[in-house]
Amino acid sequence: MPAKSKAQQKAAGAALSAKRGDTNVSELQGASKSMYESMSEKELDEMASTKRKGKPEHKSKS
């Protein structure tokens, strides 16, 4: 599933880094922490590798 915003992509990247052991899990906060716990490494990789061009900074509420 591709990321819908730049913020979502950054959170997925942080969670992926922790999954791979490059970052401590204790450093994760908020969305990245819940992504780490609920998504597989493959899912996180797909979300983090989404193209950024044309993505909003944050997903709209509607």
Secondary structure, DSSP 8 states (H G I E B T S, - for coil): ---SSHHHHHHHHHHHHHHTTSS-GGG--HHHHHHHHHS-HHHHHHHHTS--TT--SS----
